[in-house]
Amino acid sequence: MVGKEEPSTEKGELLQDKQVLIVYLSRTKNTKVVADMIHQKVGGDLVALELVTPYPEHYQTTVDQVAEENRTGYLPALKTKIDSMDKYDVVFVGFPTWGMQLPPPMKSFLNEYDLKGKTVVSFNTNGGYGVGSSVETLRQLCPDSKVLEGFSTAGGVERDGVLFVMEGEKEKQVQVEVEYWLKKIGLVE
């Protein structure tokens, strides 16, 4: 469940002697690819969010279910458990944009774990429409955290049947963008 690897880039001042957790939700693997890119640069523990009851494979069924969860405020139960959140100083949270909102599983994670006093950094993949209200919701759910500027990139458009685009030239482009962003926010040199 947890992958550890030494980073290939010098950690910036903000990460010196800090424990890093990278948590991500990925339906089509685009967010996973970005999580892996960040992990290569900053190291730390890499954890995929999994649900007790996974979403259906059928896209429109999932869209309808998520819309209802957002409407009612339902938070799905997480299968993924973090042993000791206290040991982490910096928490990256990665997610796709679903219905122009933060996905319910990520809301579950942010409600389940206290990130008070931690540095929180978001990264996002989306169908070209941006993050919607996701970052605003993240800030509301982490009121006592230092929330740094996040990263966002267009991934696949699942409703159009384009599930995965983080390969080839697109992957190389996003890798350059991720490294630039991590340098810009001071997490790598």
VEXDREN-2710 file (C-alpha; in Angstrom, 1 decimal):
% VEXDREN-2710
k/r/px/py/pz
1/MET/0.0/0.0/0.0
2/VAL/2.8/2.4/0.8
3/GLY/5.7/3.0/-1.6
4/LYS/9.0/4.5/-0.5
5/GLU/11.7/5.8/-2.7
6/GLU/14.5/8.3/-2.6
7/PRO/13.7/11.5/-4.5
8/SER/15.7/12.2/-7.7
9/THR/15.7/16.0/-7.1
10/GLU/17.2/18.0/-4.2
11/LYS/14.5/18.7/-1.7
12/GLY/13.8/22.4/-1.2
13/GLU/14.1/24.2/2.1
14/LEU/10.4/23.5/3.0
15/LEU/11.0/19.7/2.8
16/GLN/14.2/19.5/4.7
17/ASP/13.8/17.0/7.5
18/LYS/10.1/16.7/6.8
19/GLN/8.0/13.6/6.4
20/VAL/5.9/13.6/3.2
21/LEU/2.7/11.7/2.5
22/ILE/1.2/11.7/-1.0
23/VAL/-2.5/10.5/-1.0
24/TYR/-4.4/10.3/-4.3
25/LEU/-7.6/9.2/-5.8
26/SER/-7.5/8.1/-9.4
27/ARG/-10.3/6.5/-11.5
28/THR/-8.6/6.5/-14.9
29/LYS/-4.9/6.5/-13.7
30/ASN/-4.2/10.1/-14.8
31/THR/-4.0/11.3/-11.2
32/LYS/-1.9/8.3/-10.3
33/VAL/0.7/9.2/-13.0
34/VAL/0.9/12.7/-11.5
35/ALA/1.2/11.3/-8.0
36/ASP/4.1/9.1/-9.2
37/MET/5.8/12.1/-10.8
38/ILE/5.6/14.1/-7.5
39/HIS/6.8/11.0/-5.6
40/GLN/9.9/10.8/-7.8
41/LYS/10.7/14.4/-7.0
42/VAL/10.0/14.6/-3.2
43/GLY/10.0/11.0/-2.0
44/GLY/7.9/10.1/1.0
45/ASP/5.0/7.6/1.3
46/LEU/2.6/7.1/-1.7
47/VAL/-0.9/6.0/-0.9
48/ALA/-3.9/5.4/-3.2
49/LEU/-7.3/6.1/-1.7
50/GLU/-9.5/3.0/-1.9
51/LEU/-13.2/2.7/-0.9
52/VAL/-14.9/0.0/1.1
53/THR/-17.4/-0.1/-1.7
54/PRO/-15.8/0.9/-5.0
55/TYR/-17.7/3.1/-7.5
56/PRO/-19.3/1.2/-10.4
57/GLU/-17.2/0.7/-13.5
58/HIS/-20.0/2.3/-15.7
59/TYR/-19.2/6.0/-16.0
60/GLN/-22.7/7.5/-16.0
61/THR/-23.7/5.4/-13.0
62/THR/-20.7/6.7/-11.1
63/VAL/-21.5/10.3/-12.2
64/ASP/-25.1/9.9/-10.9
65/GLN/-23.9/8.4/-7.7
66/VAL/-21.4/11.1/-7.1
67/ALA/-24.0/13.8/-7.8
68/GLU/-26.3/12.3/-5.2
69/GLU/-23.4/12.0/-2.7
70/ASN/-22.5/15.7/-3.3
71/ARG/-26.2/16.7/-3.0
72/THR/-26.7/14.9/0.3
73/GLY/-23.2/15.4/1.8
74/TYR/-22.6/11.6/1.9
75/LEU/-19.0/10.6/2.6
76/PRO/-18.1/7.1/1.4
77/ALA/-16.2/4.9/3.8
78/LEU/-12.5/4.5/3.0
79/LYS/-10.8/1.1/2.9
80/THR/-7.4/2.9/3.0
81/LYS/-6.1/3.6/6.4
82/ILE/-3.1/5.8/7.3
83/ASP/-1.3/4.3/10.3
84/SER/0.0/7.5/11.9
85/MET/-0.9/10.8/10.4
86/ASP/1.0/12.6/13.2
87/LYS/4.4/11.6/11.7
88/TYR/3.7/13.6/8.5
89/ASP/4.6/17.3/8.0
90/VAL/3.6/17.7/4.4
91/VAL/0.5/16.0/2.8
92/PHE/0.0/16.1/-0.9
93/VAL/-3.7/15.3/-1.9
94/GLY/-4.4/14.4/-5.5
95/PHE/-7.7/14.0/-7.1
96/PRO/-9.7/14.3/-10.3
97/THR/-12.4/17.0/-10.6
98/TRP/-15.8/15.3/-10.4
99/GLY/-18.9/17.4/-11.2
100/MET/-16.7/20.5/-10.8
101/GLN/-16.2/19.5/-7.1
102/LEU/-13.8/17.8/-4.8
103/PRO/-14.6/14.0/-5.1
104/PRO/-16.5/12.6/-2.1
105/PRO/-13.7/10.1/-1.3
106/MET/-11.2/12.9/-0.9
107/LYS/-13.7/14.8/1.3
108/SER/-13.9/11.5/3.4
109/PHE/-10.1/11.5/3.7
110/LEU/-10.0/15.2/4.8
111/ASN/-12.8/14.7/7.3
112/GLU/-11.3/11.5/8.7
113/TYR/-7.7/12.8/9.3
114/ASP/-6.7/15.9/11.2
115/LEU/-4.2/17.9/9.1
116/LYS/-4.0/20.7/11.6
117/GLY/-0.5/22.3/11.5
118/LYS/0.5/20.4/8.4
119/THR/1.4/21.8/5.0
120/VAL/-1.2/20.6/2.5
121/VAL/-0.5/20.6/-1.3
122/SER/-3.2/19.7/-3.8
123/PHE/-2.7/18.3/-7.3
124/ASN/-5.5/17.7/-9.8
125/THR/-6.4/16.2/-13.1
126/ASN/-9.5/17.2/-14.9
127/GLY/-11.3/16.9/-18.3
128/GLY/-10.2/20.4/-19.3
129/TYR/-12.7/22.3/-17.2
130/GLY/-10.3/23.0/-14.3
131/VAL/-10.6/22.4/-10.6
132/GLY/-14.1/23.9/-10.0
133/SER/-14.7/24.4/-6.3
134/SER/-12.3/21.7/-5.3
135/VAL/-9.5/23.8/-3.8
136/GLU/-12.0/26.1/-2.0
137/THR/-13.5/23.0/-0.4
138/LEU/-10.0/21.7/0.5
139/ARG/-9.2/25.0/2.2
140/GLN/-12.5/24.8/4.2
141/LEU/-11.7/21.2/5.3
142/CYS/-8.2/22.2/6.3
143/PRO/-8.7/25.5/8.1
144/ASP/-5.7/25.0/10.4
145/SER/-3.3/23.9/7.7
146/LYS/-0.9/25.8/5.5
147/VAL/-2.3/25.2/2.0
148/LEU/0.2/25.8/-0.8
149/GLU/-0.5/26.6/-4.4
150/GLY/-1.8/23.5/-6.1
151/PHE/-1.2/21.9/-9.5
152/SER/-3.8/21.1/-12.1
153/THR/-3.6/19.6/-15.6
154/ALA/-6.1/18.3/-18.1
155/GLY/-6.3/14.5/-18.3
156/GLY/-8.8/12.3/-20.1
157/VAL/-12.4/13.1/-20.7
158/GLU/-14.0/10.0/-19.4
159/ARG/-17.5/10.9/-20.6
160/ASP/-16.1/11.0/-24.1
161/GLY/-14.4/7.6/-23.7
162/VAL/-10.9/9.1/-23.3
163/LEU/-9.8/7.5/-20.1
164/PHE/-6.1/8.0/-20.1
165/VAL/-3.8/10.6/-21.7
166/MET/-0.8/10.7/-19.4
167/GLU/1.6/8.9/-21.7
168/GLY/4.0/9.8/-24.5
169/GLU/4.4/13.6/-25.2
170/LYS/1.6/14.5/-22.8
171/GLU/3.4/12.7/-19.9
172/LYS/6.7/14.4/-20.7
173/GLN/5.0/17.8/-20.8
174/VAL/3.2/17.2/-17.5
175/GLN/6.5/16.0/-15.9
176/VAL/8.1/19.3/-16.9
177/GLU/5.1/21.2/-15.5
178/VAL/5.2/19.3/-12.2
179/GLU/8.9/19.9/-11.7
180/TYR/8.4/23.7/-12.5
181/TRP/5.5/23.8/-10.0
182/LEU/7.4/22.1/-7.2
183/LYS/10.3/24.5/-7.7
184/LYS/8.0/27.5/-7.8
185/ILE/6.4/26.6/-4.4
186/GLY/9.8/25.8/-2.9
187/LEU/9.5/22.1/-2.4
188/VAL/12.4/21.1/-4.7
189/GLU/15.5/23.1/-5.7
END
